[in-house]
């Protein structure tokens, strides 16, 4: 007999079965066990050591989703989908992004076990090997290996991933031909293959991928012509072929690509051809056809491309006049027509209406269109734009080809030294590299201070999303030079260009010269991070002749940060020297970030291979001989009067200084001025409320730092004498060394040892990102421990006990080996009479002062301990205590640290730029020591000797917490004590200065549990 059920009762029964688990449904809030196992294997093979498997990867807890990014390129996220219906109701991973993690493993086959994975982004790491064959079963839609070390032929296994829509293999070491099997990837929309070593012609099968919207094949070794089948990509919006190896001409079928918004083709081989038909590309915004062997006139229709923002037709063979239609390019931000054969006039409205225009190196003939004034302009570059025969004004020689020199022979020069992109550098008494600090460079010509040299710069760094490009850089990789040598300074900075950079030596005496071009790769590194994956290539021209093709600084020098000098013998015949650097589409463009590529040069030196002539000026000789005697007498009387007054004012300070038992020397003002080149602005290395700090070189070659107190300084005579008295009696490896002082007239000067890497604050979070140093974990530990040892000496080991009162990152200096040295003792106080504390006026820096001192003036050495704790947090996190605010809910870094401590996620404080290349146990110890030091109660802070003992592993954490002074009054310290009694962490923790120690996957889970030590 059949029994019928009312639908309502059927639903109730099903709901009851589900509620009691009778249908076997699993918990749909947790990741499927098989995928958890796969993740563990993936983490091991990738080298991803900080995944916390004690937290479910889909729970949103732990560090599976990192929300604090230092750059947009960094990402460490895992995304789950928990909405699958039965019988797959567990959560499943659908997206993994591990970007800029410095992962150094291989590509794990176990990714294929994540059956629901759709998006995988492993860009900007250092993975090796190739793509495993097990991946053939995957159903990925988006895949990026951009910026790794993968090699071998194009992975055919990828052609079996027919679900792929986006694929990026950019910036790897793949080689060989693109396989015809690529036709299987029928859903492919974006294919990025730049910066590999692919060869052969583009296979016809590529033309079958008619869903293509973004195709990039720049910086490869392809052969043959650009194929006609590109016209099949009618949906394409971006097409980039810089330095691909292909030949022209550009096929006429390109006219069918009416959806194009970004077309970039450069450095084609093959024969000369006419301009391609692009009149119906109404959506085009960026049009780059550079060095494509294009000849004939400029098409008028370009002026009617209403959406055009960037136009680059440089280094072709284009002729005729600039069409009047170009006046309509009102939305264009950049127009580069440099290096063609354009004639006629330069339309004044064309130059005036547009933001950045470069028409340099052409054959314009209409002298009436020469703009007023010289070529020294920031947004329009017209240098050498008119043919030689053009009759120009006397002040307009820079507009003519070959830059004719109009100066008399008595004003010719025979030596030239330029510090490209840097400040003036004095190498020795006879050699001074002139400063070159012009910040812009999109379309400009800039003359040196005496008009004897200049440079022309063309181009913008594409895709970097910066509103204003930077055309000078400072070293990010450590320099392999003798830091004590002044010549090392020229390699710390460089001028860069995205397209073309030309330096001129102007009005040189004719003859034979030795030209030295100084290079050092100071952006890319030699380590195992993704910064080492960058490759810079450019061409070098001397007197318009190609002398080096595809020059690679790093390869020529044998590594990053290593100087390399290229010498050339040049015969100057028309009084001018011309050095050109051009990007030819080769090298990476997206490492470490988008827009890093193009020529780079550190310095230029030009010296004659002959004895220069000497010209005497009779008027000058007579003037020197005829100085009036009366003027000399008057000057002598004035000097005597001033000397008498200063002598009287100086006696009081001299008397106070003589009362000190100084263990330093004294310097004359003449010595100081000679060392600092008369306090030249180019020698200034720092400035504060007290005055300025200059770099100096003593006559024997010793480098010094000169601290000159200004008349407006709050650090008066008392603080000046205090600093001398304090530090002259102190000698310790972690304290800055005072060489002596100078007191003449109103000058109060201290002379210190010179420390090459400036201060810790600049190294960690300087305003100029290029000034920051890439401090690895072992270096941070060394700095951390060095400061602690310096303070231990001041508080406990010195014969005079001192409280510094102003410990902060800017008062910690770093020598050439990045050893920490405490400086600035102007506010220091003696504490050597057995007093428990000092009552004093409050002085110091907000954000670093201990609360009892800031509010009541109650000063003990524990105030320094508090300041040390703040600096310690900054060292580990790479963030400033006072300037960093992760959200409106947090006032400063220390506030955020306590919140993370309460949440049990203290390791989120670790600087993300370190990736996984640090020891989690050591990080936990350092962070917890820092938080102990910043306890609101001074009695609950450790002494600095206890801190050193903890860091060196001589004292276990539980031993310190067993001390009666660390009682159970503070519940957080109680929890900390209980934790360390239950683990063996402190038994194995000690600071090793030999290098970083990284934790295993299991120890990461332990460390995450330990991040709640003070809960």
C-alpha positions, 0 to 999 in steps of 0.5 A: 500500500502506498503512503502519501505525505503532505509536502509540509511534513516531508520538509519537517522530516528532512529538517529533523534528519539534518539537525540530528546528522542522520543524512551524514552532512559535515560541518560546512564552516571548515575546510575539507580535510583533504584540502587541509592536507594538500595545503600542508604539502603546498606550504612545505614545497613553496617555502611558506612557513607562516601558515597557522594550521591550528586555525582552520584556513576558512575560519577567517582567524589566524594569519590566513588572511593578512589585511595589513599591506605595505605595498599594493603588490603584497598579498597573503590571502586564502579565500574559501567558498562554504556554500556548496550543496551536499554531498560537498558541503564542506568549505573549499578553497577557490582562491590563493594569492601569495604575492611578493612573499619571497618564496623560494621553493618549487611549484607543488603538484598538490595544487591539483588536489584543490579541486575547486581552486579557480584563482592562483596568484604566485607573482613576485616570488623566487620559485624555480622549476616548471609547472608539474604535469599533475596540474592538467586536471585543474580548472583554474580560471586565473593563473599568475607566475609573474616575476619568478625563476621558472624555466624550461619550454612553454609548459604544455600542461597549461594548454590543457587548462582550457578553463583559463581566462587569464595567464601571466608568465611574465618575468621568468626564464622560459624559452623555446617556441610557443607550442601550437597546442595553445589553440586549445586555450579557447577561453583565454582573454589575457596572455602575458609573456614578457621578459622570457627567452621565447624564440621562433615565430608566433604560431598561427594558432595564436590567431584562433584565440579570438576572445583575447583582450590583453596580449603582451609579448615584450622583451623576448627573442621572437623572429619573423614579421608581425603576423597578419592574424593579429587582426583576428583579435577584434576584442583586444584592448591592450597589445604590447610588443616592446623589444619582442624581436619581431620585424615590421612592417605593422600589418594593415590588419591592425586597423580591425582592432577597433577596441584598442585602448593601449597599443605599444610596439617598439624596436622592430627590425625589418625594412622601412614602412609607411605609417599603419592605418589607425584612423578608426581606433577611436578608443585609443588612449596610449599609442606607442610606435617607437623605433618602428622604421616608420617613414613619411608624414605624420597622419592628420587623423592622429589629431582627431583621436579624441581620447588620446592621452599618451603619444610616442612616435619617437626615433622613427624616420617621419618627415614633413610638418606637424599637422595643424590637427595636432592642436586638437590633442587637448587631452594628451598629457604626453607627446613624444616626437623626438628623433625624427626628421620633421621639418617646417615650423614648431606650432607655438599653440601645439607646444603651449596647449599640451602639458609635456611635448618633446620634439628634440632631435628633428630638422625643423627649419622655420627660425621664426618658430624658435621659442623665446629664451633658452632650452632650459625648460621643464615640460617642453624639450626642443634641444637640437630640434632645428637643422644646422643651417637655420639662422637662430638668435645668439641665445638659441644655439641649444635649439640647433643640431650639434649644439654649436658653441658660441663662447670664446676659446678662453672660456672653453673647459677641459675637464668635466665631472657630473654626479648624475642624480645626486648632490655635489661630491668632493673626491679630492682637492682637484676633483669635484663632481657637480650636482645634478638634482633636477627632479623632472624628466618627462620632456625636459632639458636642463643645464648645469650651474655654469652652462658647461654641461646639460642633459636631455630627458624623454619619456614616462614610466608606464603603468606605475600609477604614480602622479609624478615620476621620479627620475633620480634614485638612491641605493636600495641594495648595499654598495660593494665599495669602500665607504671610507672613500669619498668616491663611493658617494657617486654610486649612492645615487643615479639618474634614470630614464624610461626612454632616452637620456642624453648628457652634453659636455658643452664648449669643450676644447677640441682634442682627445679625451678619456670619457668614463661612464660610472654605473652601479645597479642600486635598485635590484639586489643579489639576494633571494628576494624578488628584488633580485629578479629585475633585469635592466638593459639599455643601449649606450651611445657616444657621439651618436654612435652605438657603443654598447648594445643591451648593456646590463650593469648588474651582469657587467659588474658581477652583481648589484651595488658593484661599480663598473666603469666604461671607458671610451676615448673620444675625439672632440672636434666641434667642442661638444661631447654627447653621451646617450642612453636609450631603452630598447624595450629589453629587460623587466618592467614590473619588478619589484613594481611596475614602471622600473626599467630603462637607463641608469647612470651614476656619474660621468667624468671627462679628462683630456689626453693632452695638456690644455692651453693656458690663457692669461687675462691682462685686466685680471692681472692688473686688478689683482696687483692694484688692491688699494692699501687704504682698503687693506688698512681699514680691513685690518682695523675691523678684524682687530676690533671684532677679534677683541670682542669675540675674545671677551665673549669666549672667555666664559665658555673656555673657563667652563670647558677647562673645568672638564676632564676632556678625553677628546681633542680640539679643532680650529674653525679653519680645520672644520671649514676645510673639512666641510668645504666651508659648510657647503650645503652639499656636505649637509647630512642632517638638520634638527632643532639644534642646527645642522650636521655636515660630513667632513674629510680631515686633511689625513683623509679621515671622515667626520661628522660635524654638528654645528649648533645654530644661534637659534638652537635650544641647545645652548652653552649648558647643553653643549658643555653637558654633551662634551662632558658626558660623551668624552668620558664614555667609550663603548662600541655602541656609543658614538665616538666624540673626536673633539670640539671647536669653540671660536667666536659664536661657533659651538661645534662637536666633531664625531666619527662619521657613520655611513648609514645615517640614523635608524629612523631614516633606514626604517621609515625615511620620508624618501622611500629611496633612503630606506635600507632593506634591513634583513632579520639578522641585521634588525636583531643586531641593531636591537641588541646593540642599543640594549648593550649601549644602554646597559653600559650607560646605566650600569657599567660606566663609572658614571651612571647616565640616563640618556633621556632621549632614546629614539630611532633618530638618535641611533646611528648606523655605521657601514656594517649597520652596527647601532651607536647611541648618539646625542647626549645633550639631554643626558643626566648623571645619576651617580649619587645613589638617588632613587630618582631625579626630579627634573624639567621634562625634556625629550620626544613625545611618543618615546617618553615614559609616562611617569617622566612625561607627567611628573618629571620623575626620572630613572633609568627606567625612562630609557627602558621605556624609550628602548621598548618603543624603538624595539617595536619600530625595529621589528615592525618597520613602522614609526610609533608616532606616524603609523596609524592602522586605523582611526581606532589606534593612536600610535604603534604601541597602542596597536601592539597592545591590541594585537597582543590581546587578540593573540596575533602579535606576529602581525606586527612583524614588518611584511617586507621580511616575508617569511625570512625571519624566526618567529620565536625570536620575533616573539621574544623581541616583541614581548621584551619590547612590551615588558619595557613599555609597561606603564609601571616603571618597577615592572620594566626590566633593567637593560642588563636583564634585556641583554641577558634575555636576548642573548639566551643567558636568562630564560624568560621564566627566570626573569618572571620568577623575580619577586619584582615581577609579581602577580600584581600585573595579570598580563605578566602573570600569564606571560610567566605561566606560559614560559613555564609551560614551554621550552621556548626560552630554553632554545632562544638566543640571538645569533648574529650569523644569519636568520633562522626560520621556523618550520610549519609546526613551529609557526603554529606554536608561535601563533599560540604564543602571541597571546602571552600577555592575555 
